[in-house]
Amino acid sequence: MKKKLAWILVLAMVLSVFAIGCGPKEEASEGGEDVVKVGALFPFTGSLALLGEESFRGVELAREEINKNGGIWGGKKIEFVKGDAVDAKAAVAEAERLITVEGCKVIVGSYSSSIVQAASEVAERNGVIYWETGGVAEAITTRGFKNLFRVCPSSSEYGTVAVNYTNDEIAPALNVSPKDLRIAIIYEDGVYGTSVSQASKKRADELGLNIVACEAYSAKAADLSSLVMKLKNAKPDVILATQYATDLMLFWRQARELGLKADAFIGTGGATANTEFVDAIGIEDTNGVMDCAFGSTGSNPEYAKGMDHVYALYSEKYGKNPTSIYPVVGYVGGTLLWETLELAGEMDPAKIREAALSLDKPEGSTATGWGVKFAGPDEPNAGQNLRAGNILDQWQDGELVVLYPEKARKPGTKAIIPLPSWSK
């Protein structure tokens, strides 16, 4: 009888531990506080870890802030269950674990488009909310998923902004007709690069612009000299490039070594606006490089009113400033998720979905300058934030300045066109 009673007590203790999962019945954590657990799926290791970690740090700052301010649902604190998604295959396995083992009803992530593409399918199949802060591939929100919400802009926004700026600003600055410009498009051959490059090419074709090269390559390549030589032979005036951080730096080192010259370079992704790019290549040889990104510290403070707040939180916690815009984007995604959960009132995906679709925020209401309004499940881009937009900024003497749109540009800012010659 005593043995039977002992087993009952053990079973009760085990069940109480599992009750602290990510599902609707959160119980006390080790600190004695009620918690709401959310899956956090990012590339914490591997080749994508640099900006994957930066993205997570943003949502982590948002989590700490909401907990400090009393949490949600009358005092429950947010806690993360982390999943390391080094690539698409790992993303599937980790998403399955977060859902089936940890019991998560909400997953936030993930920075990389290939990771989002794979993991969100697992979430949708299991009726779990997937809250994306940084993956941009167009196909992510064209699958009619009911439980996927993307806070950031899509790849079509990247391509459109970059090509429009080339047509409207770079061509006149070079005293060249837009149709006479020689444009090269290079991109990493994953979901991210392919999606953005397609958007760039589509917009260029619509404007009748001259594309002299369109080259894909592997982001894991150890040598990009052949790509550089193809570009040298094509003699582009403007290079549009979709790259991750590691391959971007490799490309620029080899472009300098081999003497590649262009009048303008626009990175269509946040890697080019990463301070580690300047640290690796140097202030002189990144001067004039442009980047189309989610936002920038060089924005007019009246446009991105919460940027300084996020930077202050980051520097206080990590002892330095962010290397990129991704912590700000993660923070925006996190704060919007907590607001959505508060409106839903419980970890019920149907109620969370309804709460997300009810969000209606004007442009300028977030730290990046975005507004918020998600496309409904019956729309072609279901779950896309329709009020998220990109800016285009430029490195000038080691500092980022915003060039486009005008409302995000500080008064008196002027573009450096053409690119200066290599310093070495």
Secondary structure, DSSP 8 states (H G I E B T S, - for coil): -HHHHHHHHHHHHHHHHHTTSSSS---B-TTS-BEEEEEEEE--SSTTHHHHHHHHHHHHHHHHHHHHTT-BTTTBEEEEEEEE-SSHHHHHHHHHIIIIIS--SEEEE-S-HHHHHHHHHHHHHTT-EEEESS---GGGGSS--SSEEE-S--HHHHHHHHHHHIIIIIHHHTT--GGG-EEEEEEESSHHHHHHHHHHHHHHHHTT-EEEEEEEE-TT-S--HHHHHHHHHH--SEEEEE--HHHHHHHHHHHHHHT---SEEEEESGGGG-HHHHHHH-HHHHTT-EEEES--TTS-TTTSTTHHHHHHHHHHHHSS--SSSHHHHHHHHHHHHHHHHHHH-SS-HHHHHHHHHH--B-TT-STTS--B-B--TTSTTTTBBTT---EEEEEETTEEEEEESGGGS-TT-----S------
